[in-house]
């Protein structure tokens, strides 16, 4: 039972209303006042802005060519303020690559959760091409690091990619044992080797539409690749990969139609009666010429 509230004596000013008590946030911290943003949310937003700009500048200039001063200036900071968020240029560079790898590895991990190879591979190819279209700079940063010999990211590449790659190879082998894919070697070692190179080629085909997109657009006579180009690439890569696994994909409605058969082949296949008439025509002409020359 709550105690009775005391009434202030006559003539005294009423007690000021007590300020509403803020409910504690998880972890025992007081929740922020209404209308204010937590400091951590603002920090995360700034870190994301820095990472986006760093991704663009590392993709364009490489690790050596990009500078902390240039990245900081592009997001409205100075060098010292940027170092408050990321301790060094190496730390910022590795965080950019970590973000790239996290996105790619999420797609690889999805392969391991699927029972059927065809829908899993279609989803993975679509996700990789979407990443190539939406974040081409991320792929270019990674490509520059690899072309340079992986001088700053080799340890992370081994630690992060190898376990996921090995797990996916086991699932490819399981699909082969269960008869879901066909046409691959029976030996475990040979299977592992060839499935590994299949994954490498899958990476190369999809990442090319980020790393080489300007070249592809130039050869197609357009300023940049369009949605239709990525859709066509997806269909072609799907057909190549699924046919290699013995699980060909059915043609889609927007797939390009097959070219018309050559005229001679079409005549032979669809109208066999025309061929004898075509061959019979020269004979009467030859006979008429013979009659003219004969006495």
C-alpha positions as CSV (number, residue, x, y, z in Angstrom):
1,X,0.0,0.0,0.0
2,X,1.5,3.3,-1.0
3,X,1.8,6.0,1.6
4,X,-0.6,8.9,1.5
5,X,0.6,11.9,-0.4
6,X,1.3,14.9,1.9
7,X,-0.6,18.1,1.1
8,X,1.5,21.2,1.2
9,X,0.4,23.7,3.8
10,X,-1.8,26.6,2.8
11,X,0.1,29.5,1.4
12,X,3.2,27.5,0.3
13,X,3.8,27.2,-3.4
14,X,2.9,23.8,-4.8
15,X,5.7,21.4,-5.3
16,X,7.1,21.4,-8.9
17,X,6.1,18.5,-11.0
18,X,8.6,15.7,-11.0
19,X,10.3,15.1,-14.3
20,X,9.3,11.8,-15.9
21,X,11.8,9.1,-15.3
22,X,13.4,7.7,-18.4
23,X,13.2,3.9,-18.8
24,X,16.6,2.3,-18.6
25,X,17.9,0.9,-21.9
26,X,19.3,-2.6,-22.1
27,X,22.6,-2.8,-20.3
28,X,21.6,-0.4,-17.5
29,X,22.1,2.8,-19.6
30,X,19.5,5.5,-19.5
31,X,17.6,5.7,-22.7
32,X,18.2,8.8,-24.8
33,X,15.7,11.6,-24.5
34,X,13.0,11.7,-27.1
35,X,14.1,13.4,-30.3
36,X,17.8,12.7,-29.8
37,X,19.9,10.0,-31.6
38,X,22.2,7.7,-29.7
39,X,25.9,8.6,-30.1
40,X,26.7,5.1,-31.3
41,X,24.2,5.4,-34.2
42,X,25.8,8.7,-35.3
43,X,29.2,7.0,-35.1
44,X,28.1,4.1,-37.2
45,X,26.7,6.4,-39.8
46,X,30.0,8.3,-40.0
47,X,31.9,5.0,-40.2
48,X,29.8,3.8,-43.1
49,X,30.3,7.1,-44.9
50,X,34.1,6.8,-44.4
51,X,34.1,3.2,-45.6
52,X,32.1,4.1,-48.8
53,X,34.5,6.8,-49.7
54,X,37.5,4.7,-48.9
55,X,36.1,1.9,-51.1
56,X,35.8,4.4,-54.0
57,X,39.3,5.9,-53.5
58,X,41.1,2.5,-53.0
59,X,39.3,1.2,-56.1
60,X,40.4,4.2,-58.1
61,X,43.9,4.8,-56.8
62,X,44.9,1.6,-55.0
63,X,46.3,1.4,-51.5
64,X,49.4,3.4,-52.3
65,X,47.7,6.1,-54.3
66,X,44.8,6.8,-51.9
67,X,45.4,9.0,-48.9
68,X,43.8,9.5,-45.5
69,X,43.7,13.2,-46.2
70,X,41.7,12.8,-49.4
71,X,39.3,10.3,-47.9
72,X,38.7,12.5,-44.8
73,X,38.2,15.7,-46.9
74,X,35.6,13.9,-49.0
75,X,33.4,13.2,-45.9
76,X,34.0,16.5,-44.2
77,X,36.7,15.5,-41.8
78,X,40.4,16.1,-41.3
79,X,43.0,13.4,-41.0
80,X,43.0,13.4,-37.2
81,X,39.3,13.1,-37.0
82,X,39.3,10.2,-39.4
83,X,41.9,8.5,-37.2
84,X,39.4,8.7,-34.4
85,X,37.3,6.2,-36.3
86,X,40.0,4.1,-37.9
87,X,43.4,3.8,-36.2
88,X,45.4,3.7,-39.5
89,X,45.3,3.6,-43.2
90,X,46.0,-0.2,-43.0
91,X,43.0,-0.6,-40.6
92,X,40.7,1.3,-42.9
93,X,41.9,-0.7,-45.9
94,X,41.4,-4.1,-44.2
95,X,37.9,-3.0,-43.0
96,X,36.9,-2.3,-46.6
97,X,38.1,-5.7,-47.7
98,X,36.4,-7.3,-44.7
99,X,33.1,-5.8,-45.9
100,X,33.7,-7.2,-49.4
101,X,34.5,-10.6,-48.1
102,X,31.5,-10.7,-45.7
103,X,29.1,-10.1,-48.6
104,X,30.7,-12.7,-50.8
105,X,31.0,-15.3,-48.1
106,X,27.3,-14.9,-47.2
107,X,26.5,-16.1,-50.8
108,X,28.9,-19.0,-50.6
109,X,27.5,-20.1,-47.2
110,X,24.0,-20.2,-48.8
111,X,25.2,-23.0,-51.1
112,X,25.9,-25.2,-48.1
113,X,22.3,-24.9,-46.9
114,X,20.7,-26.0,-50.1
115,X,19.6,-29.5,-51.0
116,X,19.3,-28.9,-54.7
117,X,22.3,-27.5,-56.6
118,X,20.4,-25.7,-59.4
119,X,18.3,-23.2,-57.4
120,X,21.2,-22.6,-55.0
121,X,23.6,-21.8,-57.8
122,X,21.1,-19.6,-59.6
123,X,20.6,-17.6,-56.4
124,X,24.4,-17.3,-55.9
125,X,25.0,-16.2,-59.4
126,X,22.2,-13.6,-59.2
127,X,23.6,-12.3,-55.9
128,X,27.2,-12.0,-57.2
129,X,26.0,-10.1,-60.3
130,X,23.9,-7.8,-58.2
131,X,26.9,-7.1,-56.1
132,X,29.0,-6.4,-59.2
133,X,26.4,-4.0,-60.4
134,X,25.7,-2.2,-57.2
135,X,29.2,-2.2,-55.6
136,X,31.7,-2.4,-58.5
137,X,34.3,-0.5,-56.4
138,X,34.3,-3.2,-53.8
139,X,35.3,-5.9,-56.3
140,X,37.9,-3.6,-57.8
141,X,39.6,-3.0,-54.5
142,X,39.8,-6.8,-54.0
143,X,41.1,-7.3,-57.6
144,X,43.9,-4.7,-57.1
145,X,44.9,-6.4,-53.9
146,X,45.0,-9.8,-55.6
147,X,46.9,-8.5,-58.6
148,X,49.5,-7.0,-56.3
149,X,50.0,-10.4,-54.8
150,X,47.8,-10.1,-51.7
151,X,50.4,-8.2,-49.7
152,X,48.1,-6.9,-47.0
153,X,45.2,-9.4,-46.9
154,X,46.7,-12.9,-47.4
155,X,46.2,-14.0,-43.8
156,X,42.5,-12.9,-43.7
157,X,41.9,-14.5,-47.1
158,X,43.1,-17.8,-45.8
159,X,41.3,-17.6,-42.5
160,X,38.0,-16.4,-43.9
161,X,37.7,-18.0,-47.3
162,X,39.3,-21.4,-46.9
163,X,36.9,-22.8,-44.3
164,X,33.9,-21.7,-46.4
165,X,35.4,-23.0,-49.6
166,X,36.2,-26.4,-48.1
167,X,32.7,-26.7,-46.7
168,X,31.1,-25.9,-50.1
169,X,33.4,-28.4,-51.8
170,X,32.0,-31.1,-49.5
171,X,28.5,-30.2,-50.5
172,X,29.4,-30.4,-54.2
173,X,30.8,-33.9,-53.5
174,X,27.6,-34.8,-51.6
175,X,25.5,-33.7,-54.6
176,X,27.7,-35.9,-56.8
177,X,27.3,-38.9,-54.5
178,X,23.5,-38.4,-54.4
179,X,23.3,-38.2,-58.2
180,X,22.1,-34.6,-58.2
181,X,25.1,-33.6,-60.5
182,X,26.7,-35.8,-63.1
183,X,29.7,-36.1,-65.3
184,X,32.5,-35.5,-62.7
185,X,35.3,-37.8,-61.6
186,X,34.5,-40.5,-59.1
187,X,37.6,-40.1,-57.0
188,X,37.4,-37.8,-54.0
189,X,40.7,-36.0,-54.7
190,X,39.9,-35.5,-58.4
191,X,36.4,-34.3,-57.5
192,X,37.8,-31.8,-55.0
193,X,40.3,-30.4,-57.5
194,X,37.8,-29.9,-60.3
195,X,35.0,-28.5,-58.0
196,X,37.5,-26.1,-56.6
197,X,38.3,-24.8,-60.1
198,X,34.6,-24.6,-60.9
199,X,34.1,-22.3,-57.9
200,X,37.1,-20.2,-59.1
201,X,35.6,-19.9,-62.6
202,X,32.3,-18.9,-61.0
203,X,34.0,-16.1,-59.1
204,X,35.8,-15.0,-62.2
205,X,32.7,-14.9,-64.4
206,X,30.6,-12.9,-62.0
207,X,33.3,-10.5,-60.8
208,X,34.3,-9.7,-64.4
209,X,31.0,-7.7,-64.6
210,X,32.4,-5.4,-62.0
211,X,36.1,-5.3,-62.8
212,X,35.7,-5.2,-66.6
213,X,32.4,-3.4,-66.8
214,X,33.8,-0.3,-68.5
215,X,35.5,-2.4,-71.2
216,X,32.3,-4.4,-71.8
217,X,30.2,-1.3,-72.0
218,X,32.7,0.3,-74.5
219,X,32.6,-2.8,-76.7
220,X,28.8,-2.8,-76.6
221,X,28.8,0.9,-77.6
222,X,27.1,2.3,-74.5
223,X,28.3,4.5,-71.6
224,X,27.6,1.8,-69.0
225,X,26.2,-1.7,-68.7
226,X,22.4,-1.8,-68.4
227,X,20.0,-4.1,-66.6
228,X,19.5,-6.1,-69.7
229,X,23.2,-6.8,-70.0
230,X,23.4,-8.2,-66.4
231,X,20.3,-10.3,-67.1
232,X,21.8,-11.7,-70.2
233,X,25.1,-12.4,-68.4
234,X,23.2,-14.2,-65.6
235,X,21.4,-16.4,-68.1
236,X,24.6,-17.4,-69.9
237,X,26.5,-18.1,-66.7
238,X,23.6,-20.2,-65.4
239,X,23.6,-22.3,-68.5
240,X,27.3,-22.8,-68.5
241,X,27.6,-23.8,-64.8
242,X,24.4,-25.9,-64.6
243,X,25.2,-27.7,-67.9
244,X,28.7,-28.4,-66.6
245,X,27.1,-30.0,-63.5
246,X,24.7,-32.1,-65.6
247,X,21.7,-30.0,-64.4
248,X,20.8,-27.8,-67.4
249,X,18.5,-24.9,-66.7
250,X,15.3,-24.6,-68.7
251,X,15.2,-21.7,-71.1
252,X,13.5,-18.6,-69.7
253,X,10.9,-16.5,-71.5
254,X,13.3,-13.6,-71.9
255,X,16.2,-15.7,-73.2
256,X,17.3,-14.9,-76.7
257,X,15.7,-17.1,-79.3
258,X,17.9,-19.5,-81.2
259,X,19.2,-18.3,-84.6
260,X,17.3,-19.6,-87.7
261,X,18.6,-22.7,-89.3
262,X,20.7,-22.3,-92.4
263,X,18.6,-22.3,-95.6
264,X,20.0,-25.6,-96.9
265,X,19.6,-27.4,-93.6
266,X,16.0,-26.0,-93.2
267,X,15.2,-27.2,-96.8
268,X,16.5,-30.7,-96.1
269,X,14.8,-31.0,-92.7
270,X,11.4,-29.5,-93.4
271,X,10.7,-29.9,-97.2
272,X,12.5,-33.1,-98.4
273,X,10.3,-33.1,-101.6
274,X,12.0,-29.9,-102.9
275,X,15.5,-31.4,-103.0
276,X,14.8,-33.9,-105.8
277,X,13.2,-31.2,-107.9
278,X,16.3,-28.9,-107.5
279,X,18.6,-31.7,-108.5
280,X,16.4,-32.8,-111.4
281,X,16.4,-29.4,-113.1
282,X,19.9,-29.3,-114.6
283,X,19.4,-32.7,-116.3
284,X,16.9,-31.4,-118.9
285,X,19.1,-28.4,-119.7
286,X,22.1,-30.6,-120.2
287,X,20.0,-32.9,-122.5
288,X,18.8,-29.9,-124.6
289,X,22.4,-28.7,-125.1
290,X,23.4,-32.2,-126.2
291,X,20.6,-32.3,-128.7
292,X,21.8,-29.0,-130.3
293,X,25.3,-30.2,-130.7
294,X,24.4,-33.6,-132.1
295,X,24.0,-33.8,-136.0
